[in-house]
Amino acid sequence: MAGITPPDLQKALSGVDYPATSEQLQKVAKKNHASKEITDRISHLGKKEFQNPAEVSKAVFQNE
């Protein structure tokens, strides 16, 4: 999955209020017209609640 960059993720999650669950992140990403790759990656995150954008980024990019 090489198509996601940190700026893409940041744009997709613009407006998220933290802490946020992976479900909330996915809703915001869809609202922001994020790519299917980003919304799929968010939907498969194991952790259920994230305290800040850095935690989300770490979870999204850890398996690349």
ZAMI-448709 format. One record per residue (C-alpha): x, y, z; residue number from 1. Coordinates in Angstrom, 1 decimal. Each point is the difference from the previous one (the first is absolute). Layout:
BEGIN
+--------+--------+--------+------+
!      u !      v !      w ! resi !
+--------+--------+--------+------+
!      X !      Y !      Z !  NUM !
...
+--------+--------+--------+------+
END
This chain:
BEGIN
+--------+--------+--------+------+
!      u !      v !      w ! resi !
+--------+--------+--------+------+
!    0.0 !    0.0 !    0.0 !    1 !
!    2.3 !    2.7 !   -1.2 !    2 !
!   -2.6 !    2.6 !   -1.0 !    3 !
!   -0.5 !    1.7 !    3.4 !    4 !
!    2.2 !    2.8 !    1.1 !    5 !
!   -0.1 !    1.8 !    3.3 !    6 !
!   -1.4 !    3.2 !   -1.6 !    7 !
!   -2.8 !   -2.1 !   -1.6 !    8 !
!   -0.8 !   -1.4 !    3.4 !    9 !
!    0.1 !    3.4 !    1.7 !   10 !
!   -2.4 !    1.4 !   -2.7 !   11 !
!   -2.3 !   -3.0 !    0.4 !   12 !
!   -0.3 !    0.5 !    3.7 !   13 !
!   -0.3 !    3.8 !    0.0 !   14 !
!   -2.6 !    1.0 !    2.6 !   15 !
!    0.2 !   -3.1 !    2.3 !   16 !
!   -0.6 !    0.7 !    3.7 !   17 !
!    2.4 !   -2.1 !    2.1 !   18 !
!   -0.2 !   -2.4 !    1.7 !   19 !
!   -1.8 !   -1.8 !   -2.8 !   20 !
!   -0.9 !   -3.6 !   -0.8 !   21 !
!    1.0 !   -1.6 !   -3.2 !   22 !
!   -3.7 !    0.2 !   -1.0 !   23 !
!    0.0 !    3.7 !    0.5 !   24 !
!    3.2 !    0.4 !   -2.0 !   25 !
!   -1.5 !   -2.0 !   -2.9 !   26 !
!   -3.1 !    2.2 !    0.0 !   27 !
!    2.0 !    3.2 !   -0.2 !   28 !
!    2.3 !   -1.5 !   -2.7 !   29 !
!   -3.1 !   -0.8 !   -2.1 !   30 !
!   -1.4 !    3.5 !    0.6 !   31 !
!    3.3 !    1.4 !   -1.2 !   32 !
!   -0.2 !   -2.1 !   -3.2 !   33 !
!    3.1 !   -2.1 !    1.0 !   34 !
!    1.1 !   -2.8 !   -2.3 !   35 !
!   -1.3 !   -3.5 !    0.4 !   36 !
!    3.5 !   -1.1 !    1.0 !   37 !
!    0.0 !    2.5 !    2.9 !   38 !
!   -3.5 !   -0.9 !    1.2 !   39 !
!    0.8 !   -3.8 !   -0.3 !   40 !
!    3.2 !    0.4 !    2.0 !   41 !
!   -1.7 !    2.0 !    2.7 !   42 !
!   -2.8 !   -2.6 !    0.2 !   43 !
!    2.6 !   -2.8 !    0.7 !   44 !
!    1.8 !    1.8 !    2.9 !   45 !
!    0.0 !   -2.2 !    3.0 !   46 !
!    0.0 !    2.7 !    2.6 !   47 !
!   -3.4 !    1.3 !    0.7 !   48 !
!    0.8 !    3.5 !    1.4 !   49 !
!    2.7 !    2.4 !   -1.0 !   50 !
!    1.1 !    3.0 !    2.1 !   51 !
!    1.6 !    2.1 !   -2.7 !   52 !
!    1.0 !    0.0 !   -3.7 !   53 !
!    3.5 !   -1.4 !    0.8 !   54 !
!   -1.6 !   -3.2 !    1.3 !   55 !
!   -2.1 !   -0.4 !   -3.1 !   56 !
!    2.9 !    0.6 !   -2.3 !   57 !
!    2.2 !   -2.5 !    1.9 !   58 !
!   -2.8 !   -2.6 !   -0.3 !   59 !
!   -0.7 !    0.6 !   -3.7 !   60 !
!    3.7 !    0.0 !   -1.1 !   61 !
!    1.4 !   -2.7 !    2.4 !   62 !
!   -0.5 !   -2.9 !   -2.5 !   63 !
!    1.4 !    1.6 !   -3.1 !   64 !
+--------+--------+--------+------+
END
